[in-house]
Amino acid sequence: MRTPAEYLESIRDGREIWFRGERVDDVTAHPELGVGARNVAQTYEIEARPEWADLFWVEEEGHRISRFYKIPRTPDDLLCRHEAIEHLTREARPGLALISKEIGSDALFALLITAQDVDRKCGTRYFERVRRYYEYARDNELDLAVAQTDVKGDRSLRPADQPNPDTYVRIVERRPDGIVVRGAKVHTTDAVYAHEVIVLPTRAMTERDRDYAVAFAIPVNTPGVRLIASARGFTGQSPFDSPVAHRFRVVESVTIFDNVFVPSDRIFLAGEWEFAGDVAKTFVEFHRFTACAYKPPLLEALAGLGALLAEYNGIERVPHVRDKLARLIMYLATVRGMTRAAALDCRIRNGVAVPNPVLTNAAKFYFADNYHAAVKYVQDIAGGLVVTGPGTEDFNHPALRPLLDHYLSGKAGISGEERLRAMNLARDLVASDLGGYLEILAIHAEGSLETQKLTVLMDTDLGPLKAYARWLAGISAERPSGRPFLA
C-alpha cells in the first residue's frame, strides 16, 4: 500500500499544469491546488485503517488488492463497491467526487468488456492490452483520471464535420509503434492529481469519424499533455466560515493533447468506429453507479443539517418543517435504495457484472432532478442568518464574541457559537461558491438530465408495457405473461 507521503511524492513528476496564468511547478505545494492533493493523499490513510480492512481490501488469486480494482462478477461485488465508495466519500470528502481509484476503475471495467467485442469482430488484440494495463494499475495502486467529454465545437455537427477538427480528440498520425493524438477534453476531474489519464470516446461515431474513435491511457506527465486547472469551483476562508470548503478541493481541467504520442500497448481503440458509442455508454453505466454511491453522504449532510437547524431554531415541531425533513429523508433513501437495487439486478456481460442501467440512470436522474429542492428546504429551515451572520474576525474579537454568543443564541441551551457554526455549515453547502458548484455538479456531472432519460428509453423494451395496456383496454384478448416491466 502506498502511504500518503509516497503518493504526494509520486505526483511530483514534472507534469505541465497551469493555474491562473502561471505554470505550477509542484502541485502538492501550491497554496490552492495543494489542498486537493492532500485530500487524495488522505484516502490512502483512510484505506489503510485496520478497522476498515475488509471494506477496502480483498484477497484475489493470492494477492491483496484494492476493493476499487476488484472486477465485479456478482451483485455482491457491486454492493461491496457501493459501500466502499460511500464510506470513503463520507470520511474523506463529503458530497464531492473522488478521483482516487473509483473513476479510473469504472473506465477499466468498461474497456475489459468492450475490448472483447471489438476483438471478436475486428480481429484486434485490445483485450490483452487492457488486461495488462488493468493489472499494472491495480498492482501499483494508480490514481486514474478519465477524460471523456470533448469540447465538441458546433454540437449540431459530427466530429468529422467540425470547422475546427480539433474540437474532438483525434488520431493525427499512425506509426508502427503507436499513434499521435491531438485535441482537448474538458471537465477532467482531478487529473492534476492523477498518475495517469484514460481517454475515452464521448459519443457514437460514423465511418467518417474513424480517427475520432480512440481510447488510450498515458501518464499525466507525458510530453504534450497540458492541464489548465480551472480557477472556478470553491474556496474556504477558515474552519469557522467554511467548515467543508476550507478542507477540500476538487479541480476540473481542460486537458490538452498537443500532438501526444501514445505507444501501441496503451491503445485500446484506434479507428474501430462502430464501437465508440458502446465504449462511451458502458463506461457511463459504471460511472453513474459510482456517482450514485458518492451522493448519499452529501444528502446525509443536508438532512442532518436541516434537522439540526430546526432544533436550534426551535421549529422542529412546525408542520411545514417536518414536511421538509421527511422529504429530505425520503430523497436520501430513494437514491440509496435505487442504487443498491441496480447492483442486485445487475447484468453479466463478458463475465463482468454491470449495474442495471435503467435503475442506475433512474437513481442518478432522481438525485439531479431533486437536488435544488433539497437545497431550498435547508435554506428555508435555516433562515437569513446563513448569509447575514458575522465572520471569523468579528466572532473571534474579544469585545464582540460575548455579545454575539449572547444575542445570537437559539433554543434554550443552544449558544450563539453553536447556532452560528450550524449556519456556517449551511452557508458552505447551500449558499456559497461550494454550494453553487454542487448545484451545477448535480445537473451536469456524469451526464445531464436528458442523457439519463435517453439512456432509460434506450434500455427499456416498451413492447411488453404496450401489450399490457392493449390487454387492459380490451384491444387484445391475449393476456401478457410475466412482468410487463423488466428494468
QUILINJO-V854278 format. One record per residue. N is the residue number from 0. PHI is phi in whole degrees, -180 to 180 (* if undefined). Layout:
# QUILINJO-V854278
N_PHI / N_PHI
This chain:
# QUILINJO-V854278
0_* / 1_-70 / 2_-92 / 3_-55 / 4_-65 / 5_-66 / 6_-61 / 7_-60 / 8_-65 / 9_-69 / 10_-103 / 11_-91 / 12_-129 / 13_81 / 14_-58 / 15_-95 / 16_-121 / 17_-120 / 18_-147 / 19_52 / 20_80 / 21_-127 / 22_-73 / 23_-95 / 24_-74 / 25_-139 / 26_-64 / 27_-74 / 28_-103 / 29_-69 / 30_-62 / 31_-104 / 32_-68 / 33_-63 / 34_-61 / 35_-66 / 36_-61 / 37_-70 / 38_-61 / 39_-65 / 40_-59 / 41_-62 / 42_-63 / 43_-67 / 44_-69 / 45_-64 / 46_-67 / 47_-88 / 48_-66 / 49_-58 / 50_-68 / 51_-115 / 52_-59 / 53_-69 / 54_-79 / 55_-102 / 56_-133 / 57_-136 / 58_-94 / 59_-145 / 60_53 / 61_80 / 62_-118 / 63_-95 / 64_-127 / 65_-64 / 66_-54 / 67_-69 / 68_-97 / 69_-72 / 70_-67 / 71_-72 / 72_-114 / 73_-138 / 74_-57 / 75_-65 / 76_-60 / 77_-68 / 78_-63 / 79_-65 / 80_-63 / 81_-57 / 82_-63 / 83_-66 / 84_-63 / 85_-62 / 86_-68 / 87_-63 / 88_-63 / 89_-62 / 90_-81 / 91_-99 / 92_-158 / 93_-54 / 94_81 / 95_-117 / 96_-61 / 97_-103 / 98_-74 / 99_16 / 100_-124 / 101_-68 / 102_-68 / 103_-63 / 104_-71 / 105_-55 / 106_-67 / 107_-65 / 108_-61 / 109_-62 / 110_-68 / 111_-63 / 112_-77 / 113_-72 / 114_-61 / 115_-65 / 116_-69 / 117_-64 / 118_-60 / 119_-64 / 120_-86 / 121_-107 / 122_73 / 123_-83 / 124_-129 / 125_-69 / 126_-60 / 127_-63 / 128_-65 / 129_-63 / 130_-61 / 131_-66 / 132_-68 / 133_-57 / 134_-65 / 135_-63 / 136_-65 / 137_-63 / 138_-72 / 139_-105 / 140_50 / 141_-74 / 142_-90 / 143_-120 / 144_-93 / 145_-124 / 146_-110 / 147_-119 / 148_-79 / 149_-77 / 150_-64 / 151_80 / 152_56 / 153_-83 / 154_-70 / 155_-81 / 156_-113 / 157_-76 / 158_-52 / 159_-71 / 160_-99 / 161_-68 / 162_-61 / 163_-107 / 164_-67 / 165_-93 / 166_-79 / 167_-125 / 168_-65 / 169_-144 / 170_-84 / 171_-108 / 172_-157 / 173_-113 / 174_-121 / 175_-59 / 176_-107 / 177_160 / 178_-133 / 179_-115 / 180_-121 / 181_-144 / 182_142 / 183_-145 / 184_-116 / 185_-121 / 186_58 / 187_-83 / 188_-71 / 189_56 / 190_-62 / 191_-64 / 192_-108 / 193_-86 / 194_-78 / 195_-140 / 196_-125 / 197_-100 / 198_-106 / 199_-127 / 200_-65 / 201_-102 / 202_-162 / 203_-71 / 204_-124 / 205_-107 / 206_-61 / 207_-68 / 208_-94 / 209_-49 / 210_-68 / 211_-92 / 212_-85 / 213_-140 / 214_-140 / 215_-164 / 216_-138 / 217_-146 / 218_-62 / 219_-64 / 220_-90 / 221_-62 / 222_-55 / 223_96 / 224_-89 / 225_-123 / 226_-109 / 227_-99 / 228_-73 / 229_-70 / 230_-85 / 231_-78 / 232_121 / 233_-160 / 234_-138 / 235_-129 / 236_-83 / 237_-162 / 238_-60 / 239_-75 / 240_-74 / 241_-133 / 242_-62 / 243_-99 / 244_-66 / 245_-71 / 246_-105 / 247_-127 / 248_-152 / 249_-115 / 250_-121 / 251_-91 / 252_-146 / 253_-86 / 254_-106 / 255_-101 / 256_-112 / 257_-102 / 258_55 / 259_-91 / 260_-85 / 261_-119 / 262_-68 / 263_-56 / 264_-73 / 265_-108 / 266_-99 / 267_-117 / 268_-164 / 269_-151 / 270_110 / 271_-78 / 272_-61 / 273_-62 / 274_-105 / 275_-61 / 276_-65 / 277_-68 / 278_-61 / 279_-61 / 280_-70 / 281_-66 / 282_-59 / 283_-63 / 284_-62 / 285_-77 / 286_-68 / 287_-71 / 288_-64 / 289_-59 / 290_-60 / 291_-70 / 292_-82 / 293_-93 / 294_-77 / 295_-54 / 296_-59 / 297_-68 / 298_-69 / 299_-62 / 300_-64 / 301_-67 / 302_-66 / 303_-66 / 304_-68 / 305_-59 / 306_-67 / 307_-66 / 308_-67 / 309_-61 / 310_-66 / 311_-63 / 312_-85 / 313_72 / 314_-122 / 315_-66 / 316_-101 / 317_-68 / 318_-55 / 319_-69 / 320_-72 / 321_-62 / 322_-61 / 323_-66 / 324_-65 / 325_-62 / 326_-66 / 327_-63 / 328_-68 / 329_-67 / 330_-61 / 331_-59 / 332_-64 / 333_-69 / 334_-61 / 335_-66 / 336_-65 / 337_-67 / 338_-67 / 339_-65 / 340_-64 / 341_-63 / 342_-71 / 343_-66 / 344_-106 / 345_-72 / 346_-119 / 347_-97 / 348_-132 / 349_51 / 350_85 / 351_-115 / 352_-81 / 353_-107 / 354_-55 / 355_-55 / 356_-67 / 357_-68 / 358_-68 / 359_-63 / 360_-70 / 361_-65 / 362_-65 / 363_-65 / 364_-64 / 365_-62 / 366_-60 / 367_-66 / 368_-72 / 369_-110 / 370_-64 / 371_-65 / 372_-66 / 373_-63 / 374_-60 / 375_-61 / 376_-61 / 377_-66 / 378_-61 / 379_-68 / 380_-66 / 381_-69 / 382_97 / 383_-69 / 384_-61 / 385_-55 / 386_-114 / 387_-116 / 388_-73 / 389_-72 / 390_-93 / 391_-56 / 392_-62 / 393_-69 / 394_-66 / 395_-88 / 396_-71 / 397_-60 / 398_-84 / 399_-98 / 400_-58 / 401_-60 / 402_-68 / 403_-66 / 404_-66 / 405_-80 / 406_-79 / 407_-102 / 408_-66 / 409_-109 / 410_-52 / 411_-47 / 412_95 / 413_-103 / 414_-75 / 415_-61 / 416_-66 / 417_-58 / 418_-65 / 419_-66 / 420_-64 / 421_-66 / 422_-62 / 423_-69 / 424_-64 / 425_-62 / 426_-60 / 427_-62 / 428_-86 / 429_-130 / 430_-150 / 431_-142 / 432_-65 / 433_-64 / 434_-59 / 435_-65 / 436_-59 / 437_-66 / 438_-68 / 439_-68 / 440_-58 / 441_-60 / 442_-79 / 443_-110 / 444_-65 / 445_62 / 446_105 / 447_-75 / 448_-55 / 449_-66 / 450_-67 / 451_-68 / 452_-64 / 453_-63 / 454_-65 / 455_-60 / 456_-67 / 457_-65 / 458_-100 / 459_-114 / 460_-85 / 461_-78 / 462_-57 / 463_-62 / 464_-66 / 465_-68 / 466_-63 / 467_-65 / 468_-66 / 469_-62 / 470_-67 / 471_-63 / 472_-81 / 473_83 / 474_-75 / 475_-125 / 476_-86 / 477_-84 / 478_-80 / 479_-65 / 480_-97 / 481_74 / 482_-77 / 483_-73 / 484_-127 / 485_-119 / 486_-65
